[in-house]
Amino acid sequence: MVTYTDYLTINTKKRYEIVDITDEIERFRAKANLSDGIILVSAMHITASIFVNDHESGLWQDIMAWLEDLAPRKSGYKHHLTGEDNADAHLKRMLLGHQVIVPVTDGKLDFRLWERVHYGEFDGQRPKRILLKAVGV
């Protein structure tokens, strides 16, 4: 049985950004020597997401536009009364989720052709961590 934990740090250049972290997940799988099991990928910040989807720039733009429609950056959120200005980031995170479980089979991430793991940042420009936890054989 293998259990292995590591952390990935991301520091985006923009406040809102999507980053494909699939290659980092594969490097982690190899380091953990996981051949069959699962990898938990979890954003450790309440204004960031982890999700699985296609790596395609038009789709990324659509995702960001959809999130802005549902949770726009604006004044007037009650959360802003605390001195913060990132209420929309918390809501965007809730829409995309904060973690995924990646299956591993025969020593490979068990994805379909277009599936990739993405980190969604909604209050960026500072270092943030992602938890990676492998469980299996």
Steps between C-alpha positions, in 0.01 A plus 500: 500500500627847404405822672692809402438872551660801339411861424510708185535879525346724233547875467292643215589818316135608484218525753289260290674216322468134399813284513529145364673297774464153344873461432573586865248235609675242279841594646349456847355157400843386385669632816242317713563185294123453472392239246137449602289720725395862529653844535311765694570849365369774730535879495600612846361852456136605510528715190641233266360193323611167363299354213530262204422619149649561155818707455364738239533879515151573367347274764711668770365838386146358507553365853626837625212686330246255647649543848494879464132486397410288804733666754606841367779705650310792647459703814213434737578151621457463877839327515661831395391651832788299656751704298543233231419560132482137382145379567462411132810276525339296780183457293690405184687234697170352617381470139804305374582311820812474708629148430497203265595136528714378213493124426828322429503172305802306371733780606319777311245768577180333382348780291322517169680677214407862579481487881751713687527621861473877538563747779259794495622816671257779590702713743855446384839660471636336814624148583229240563533130576335191358491176700588182308429168675555160339335185633530155344764251392 
